[in-house]
Amino acid sequence: MSSSSNEKTKRILSIGELEAAALPMAPKMARDYWLSGANEMQTVRDNRSAFDNYRIRARALRDVSRINNRPQQLFGKTFEIPVGIAPTGFQKLAHEEGELATARAAQAKNWPMGLSSYSNTPLDEVKKAGGDSVVFLQLYVFKNRDTTEKLVRWAEQTGYKALLLTVDTPVIGRRFSDVHNDFKLPSHLVLGNFPESSGSGPVDVGVEPESLSRRGFADDSTGESQAGKANVLDPSLTWEETIPWLRSITKMEIWVKGIVTSEDAQLALDAGVDGVWVSNHGGRQLDSAVATLDSLPEVVETIKGRIPVHVDGGVRSGADVFKALALGADFVWLGRPVLFGLQYNGQAGVELLIDIIEEDLGYVMALSGNTDISKLSTKTGAPAAAEGEGAEAGAPAGAAAPPGVDGEGAGAPAGAPAALGEGAGAPAAGALGAGAAAGALGAGAGAGAGAGAGAGAGAPAAGALGAGAGAPAAALGAGAGS
Ligand SMILES: Cc1cc2nc3c(=O)[nH]c(=O)nc-3n(C[C@H](O)[C@H](O)[C@H](O)COP(=O)(O)O)c2cc1C
């Protein structure tokens, strides 16, 4: 909970204040790029408002003079709290030191960091700056597999622990403001991981679908050599082909970022990945995708503790971190707030952001009567009741039942917030299905499962559509039926 020594950062107390201070300092094109989301930005808003569907049950007189905020290990290292810096591209848009400043802040504060494929700084330099804190290389797989393979091998040689394969980006989502601004990497910035490229070079940094078939590059169908294939995102990736291929070229762990359904969580397990990261790219890809906090429980329930489940999207406070952990995440990541910190004051700004979150989480833990953060992070997806006092105190069996099960939460009044915390799920909590006001629809939704949309939510105001949509994203409140 140290406070930054930098005068400039003294009076900033929340991510909201940091954002308000940082944004006016940035050019419009950068600001819009950070804040943008796909299409009408429904999912950007939902990622945030999903947190409002939960409240925390505070316990009293529990000696909170000492709090253990340290999570289980990640890649053999114990980080400060179970929160890290998600990969975001082009960090030199925010500060001249870009990813180096972020990595130094991560190391100074003992937070982990994921580096974007689209870093402005070469991955080896970032690794050197951040040491053990730089753990993930976020990976986009290009049509030109030689380019991808080179990147993967370089990351492995440099000491990265894991590839973080982003699976929510078969094509780049349409962010209207970026299209209107004709967003481009300024000419003085380069793609550090692709030295032969620049913003106008062969790697796809475009924001419009047309960039997928950028002129001058051969298409797969021509059957040309790898060297002739485009360094653009490959929309033909599959579970069957892509994960085994990555396994064949690296010994690093392979994680997937962008899992938001139980079906894909199962496929990830079947494919033998080492971890899943629940994400919808901060709402920048599919608009109307289910909020990540609402997707989290069904993923947690499917994974059942066999591999780690991480999450990002809309996390802006200690309470948000608490809620994501209580719903079963092992680790929580921040995207845009890091860019705000970086813009505000480089490394010191990112450190300030970290201080804000750590301090706030400390308050939430103490004020809610919780002393051990690992107790919030159950493997079942149930709130802390599964391992906490609520369970010992004879809370009904339903209290520890994982959320996200068909029909769970039936009868719970829609729209009221769910309660998280030790003993949540006990009747007193009145734990309700978060997201009850919105159902989840999707491919397969018709398969007798349509009824599952908004399961338990009573009359859902909106359904959720999607593959296997019978498995509802809607009924999330653990023990909500009890
Ligand atoms: C400006 C920006 C750039 C991003 N670049 C990448 C990227 O290169 N690769 C990736 O997998 N995710 C990228 N993301 C998504 C983040 O990793 C993360 O999923 C998201 O920002 C989390 O949501 P939050 O911003 O609400 O915290 C980007 C997000 C933003 C806002």
Ligand as a Chemical Component Dictionary entry (heavy atoms), coordinates in Angstrom:
data_LIG
# 
_chem_comp.id                   LIG 
_chem_comp.type                 NON-POLYMER 
_chem_comp.pdbx_formal_charge   0 
_chem_comp.three_letter_code    LIG 
# 
loop_
_chem_comp_atom.comp_id 
_chem_comp_atom.atom_id 
_chem_comp_atom.alt_atom_id 
_chem_comp_atom.type_symbol 
_chem_comp_atom.charge 
_chem_comp_atom.model_Cartn_x 
_chem_comp_atom.model_Cartn_y 
_chem_comp_atom.model_Cartn_z 
_chem_comp_atom.pdbx_ordinal 
LIG C1  C1  C 0 -6.131  -0.225  -26.287 1  
LIG C2  C2  C 0 -6.242  -1.698  -26.078 2  
LIG C3  C3  C 0 -5.384  -2.545  -26.761 3  
LIG C4  C4  C 0 -5.482  -3.919  -26.579 4  
LIG N1  N1  N 0 -4.604  -4.747  -27.233 5  
LIG C5  C5  C 0 -4.702  -6.084  -27.063 6  
LIG C6  C6  C 0 -3.806  -6.958  -27.733 7  
LIG O1  O1  O 0 -2.913  -6.540  -28.461 8  
LIG N2  N2  N 0 -3.980  -8.293  -27.544 9  
LIG C7  C7  C 0 -4.962  -8.800  -26.725 10 
LIG O2  O2  O 0 -5.091  -10.008 -26.585 11 
LIG N3  N3  N 0 -5.797  -7.977  -26.056 12 
LIG C8  C8  C 0 -5.689  -6.652  -26.205 13 
LIG N4  N4  N 0 -6.541  -5.835  -25.520 14 
LIG C9  C9  C 0 -7.505  -6.415  -24.560 15 
LIG C10 C10 C 0 -6.913  -6.499  -23.155 16 
LIG O3  O3  O 0 -5.918  -7.488  -23.085 17 
LIG C11 C11 C 0 -7.992  -6.854  -22.124 18 
LIG O4  O4  O 0 -8.625  -8.041  -22.525 19 
LIG C12 C12 C 0 -9.035  -5.763  -21.899 20 
LIG O5  O5  O 0 -8.470  -4.478  -22.053 21 
LIG C13 C13 C 0 -9.639  -5.899  -20.512 22 
LIG O6  O6  O 0 -10.673 -4.988  -20.322 23 
LIG P1  P1  P 0 -10.505 -3.576  -19.570 24 
LIG O7  O7  O 0 -9.792  -2.696  -20.521 25 
LIG O8  O8  O 0 -11.912 -3.176  -19.322 26 
LIG O9  O9  O 0 -9.728  -3.821  -18.290 27 
LIG C14 C14 C 0 -6.463  -4.454  -25.698 28 
LIG C15 C15 C 0 -7.300  -3.596  -25.010 29 
LIG C16 C16 C 0 -7.202  -2.229  -25.181 30 
LIG C17 C17 C 0 -8.119  -1.331  -24.407 31 
# 
loop_
_chem_comp_bond.comp_id 
_chem_comp_bond.atom_id_1 
_chem_comp_bond.atom_id_2 
_chem_comp_bond.value_order 
_chem_comp_bond.pdbx_ordinal 
LIG C1  C2  SING 1  
LIG C2  C3  SING 2  
LIG C2  C16 DOUB 3  
LIG C3  C4  DOUB 4  
LIG C4  N1  SING 5  
LIG C4  C14 SING 6  
LIG N1  C5  DOUB 7  
LIG C5  C6  SING 8  
LIG C5  C8  SING 9  
LIG C6  O1  DOUB 10 
LIG C6  N2  SING 11 
LIG N2  C7  SING 12 
LIG C7  O2  DOUB 13 
LIG C7  N3  SING 14 
LIG N3  C8  DOUB 15 
LIG C8  N4  SING 16 
LIG N4  C9  SING 17 
LIG N4  C14 SING 18 
LIG C9  C10 SING 19 
LIG C10 O3  SING 20 
LIG C10 C11 SING 21 
LIG C11 O4  SING 22 
LIG C11 C12 SING 23 
LIG C12 O5  SING 24 
LIG C12 C13 SING 25 
LIG C13 O6  SING 26 
LIG O6  P1  SING 27 
LIG P1  O7  DOUB 28 
LIG P1  O8  SING 29 
LIG P1  O9  SING 30 
LIG C14 C15 DOUB 31 
LIG C15 C16 SING 32 
LIG C16 C17 SING 33 
# 
